[in-house]
């Protein structure tokens, strides 16, 4: 099966000692695409360098809400320049985080709006972060200029919230939390999400799924997310893998190594897998 980890932080120092082995384990279970998230200005060039050296890897750059107080005109201009790199396919992760209370909410909202405007200027999707701020985030998105494009990263809500983000034009990124015993509302949402808006992610090194909960997460563990999502949707893993991979390719303009694309830009193996599933 061909898979894409649509949210990982493999540029962080926690992977410095075994990054090559981490990537090898990921590819061994079918992960050929990675969306690397450069969420902090000091790491932007580091993220780009890793993507340049890693086939199938693209980058999102942005300022995380917990670092929004570092965002100024100079940072914005630097982000605008770096975001023109051919491997930058999104702005993110950006949004609101009221859990840690490390940055004033008004500053977070202002910086979020500025980065939304930048994404629109550059015609890039956004990768959203929210923690204990879902209604405020939705409100800011509703009053911002459409159309919207991107992904609600680490989605943990129920069906009503899922449909609200889908209605605004967003995909939903499903990660390791879906495997947790207490994630009942999320699993119900997973059953309801339109297949064309579903993405799989790990958020490595964070939020490792069961049976590795509490350990350092890595892209190879995406297979546990896939297994849980497929079971909840009563679909085969092959079908969920094919659909979510195609969704990732479409959203992030991914070209995956070793998998030629057909005339419509779709990966041939993904298309074949879906065709076989649909005719069973």
N, C-alpha and C positions, 0 to 999 in steps of 0.2 A: 504493500500500500504506500501511496505517496502522500506525505503529510507536510504541513507548514506550521511551525511554531510562530504565531503572529505577535508574540510579545515576550521578549527575553532580554536579559541584561548581561550578556556574556562578556562584555567589556569590563565588568567590575573586577577589582583585584582578587576577589574570592576565587576566581577561576584562573588566576595567573599560573598556578603550579601545574594545572592539568587541562588547560583549555583544549588542546589538540585531542586528548582522549575523550573529553566531553563531546566534542563535535563528531568524533568517530563513533561513539555509542549512539548518538542521535541518528546518524546516517544508517547505522546497522538496523534500526527499526523503521526506516523509511522516511525519515525527516530530511527533506532536501531543500527546504526553504526556511528562512529565519528573518523575522523583523526585529532588528536590534534597536532598543530604545535608548537614545541619548537624552536623558531627562535632566542633566545638570551641565551648565556651560563648561566647567573644567574638563568634562569627559567627551565633549563633542568631537574633537579631532581624533581622540582615541577610538571612538566608535566608528568613525569613517575609515580609519586605517584598518581596523579589524574587518570591516565589510569589504574593503578593497582586496583583502587577502583571502576572503572566504567565499567560494562560489555559492550562489543561491541566497546570499545575505543582502538585505537592504536595510535602510536606516530611517528612523524617525528622530527628529531633533526638536527639543522644546525645553521649557522651563517648568518643572514640577511645581504645583501650588505651594508645597512646603519650602520652596526656594524663591517664591515670587518676590520677596523683598530684595532679591539680587537683580531683578529685571529693571533695566533702565534703557535710555535711548541708545547707548553704546552697545548693550547686549542685544537689543532688538536689531540693530544694523548688522551686527556680527551674525545673528541667526538668519537674517534675510540673505546675507552673502553665502553662508555655508549651505543653506537650504536649496541653493541652486546646483549643488553637486548632483551628478546624475544618479547616485545611489540613494539620495534622500527622497523618500516616497510619502512622507507624512510629517505633520507637525505634532509633536507630542512627547511625553504625555503631558497634557495640560488639563486644567480643571479646577476643582475646589476640594479642599480637605479641611473639614472642621473638627476632625477627631483629635489631631495633635495640638491644635491651637498654637502653632508656632509662628504663624503669619496672620496679621489682621485680615478678617474676611473682606473688607473693602479693597485692600491691596490685591488679594487673590482675585477678586472679581474683575478689577481693572486690568490686571495682567492677562487674565483669561480672555477678556474681550479683545485685547490688543493682539493676542496670538491667533484668535479666530479670524480677525481681520487680515493678518499676515497670511494665513493658510488660504483664505479666499483670494488674496492678491496673487499668490503663487500657484493657485489651482491645485492645492494638495489637500488630501483628507486629513482629518484630525484624529488623534488617539486621546480619548477622554479618561480622566481619573476623577473619581468622586468618593469621598468617605464622609458619611453623615451629613451630606449636603445635596442629596438627590433632587429635592424640590427646587432649591436655588439654582442648581445647574440646569434643570429643565426650563426654568423661567428665563434664564439668560439665553438659552438656545432658542426658545420660542420667540424672543423679541429681536434676535439677531437676524441679519439678512440671509434668507435661504438662497440656493438650496444647500442642505447640509450633506456632508459625506464623511464617513469615518467609522470608528468603532468605540463603543462603550466598553472600555477595558475592565477586566475582572468583574464582570457583571455578577451581582449576588442577589438581586431582587426577585420579586415574584412576577406572575404573568402581567399584571396591570402595568407595572413599571417597564417591563420588557416591551409591551406594545406601545408605550409612550415614546420610548427611544426609537423603535422601528418606525413609528409614524413620522418622526422628524427626519428619517432618512439614514439612521445609523445601523450598523451591524452590532452584534453582541458578542463579546469575547468571553468564552467559557474556559475557566481554568480549574486548578486542583480543588477549589472549594466545593465543586459539584460532587466530589467523592466523599465529603464529610457527612457524618451521620445526621447532623442537625440542619443540613441544607435542603429541607423539604420544599420550601417556596421556590428556591432556585431550580430544583429538579422538575417541579411543575412547570416553571417557565420554559425550561429546556424542551419539554414535550410540546409546548405551544409555539415556539419561535419558528417563523417561516424558514424553511431550509436554506433559502438564498441569502438569509441575513445571519447565518450562524458561522462563527469562527472558533478555532481552538487555540489555546495559548497556555504557557506554563508560568510566566512571570518569574522565570529562573533569575536568581537563586531563591526566590521567595515562594511561600505557599505551596510546598510540595504536597502532592496528592497522597491519599491512602494507597499503598501501604508504606509510603516513605514520609508521612507527615512528621514534621519536626526536624527533618534533615535538610541539607542543602538541596534545593530543587535543580533540575537540569532538563534540557529539552527531551531527552530519551523518555522521561516520565510522562510525556504527552500521551503515550499509549494508554495510560490508566484513565485519563480524561476522555479519550476517544471511546474506550470500552464502556464507561458509565453513560456518556451521552447516547451512544448507540442503544444501550439497554433501555434507557428511559424513553427513547423515541420508537422503540420496537423496530429498529432498522438494523441492517447488517453493518459491521464496522467498515466494510469496504465501501458501502454506499455513503456513509457519513464522511469517511475520509475523502472520497472523490468530490463530494459537494463542497465541503469546507475548504479543500485545496483550491477548487475552482473559484470559490468566493474570495480567497486570499489573493489569488492571481489577478482577478479582476480589480480588486480594490487597490492593491499595491503595485500593479503592473509588474508582476514577478515573472521572470524566466528561470525555470528550474533546471539545474545541470543534468544532462543525460536524458531529458524527456522532451523530444521534439513537439512543437505545437502544430495544430492543424490550421487550415486556412482561416478559421474564425478566431485564432489566437488561443484556442483552448488546448490544454495538454491532452494528447491522444489517449494516454493510458487512463486519465481521469474520466474522459468522455466514455471510453469503453466500459469502465467499471460501472458507471451510472446506467449505461444502456443495458448491460447484463442484468443489473438489479431490477430495473424497471420492467423487464420482460420475464421475470421469474413467475 
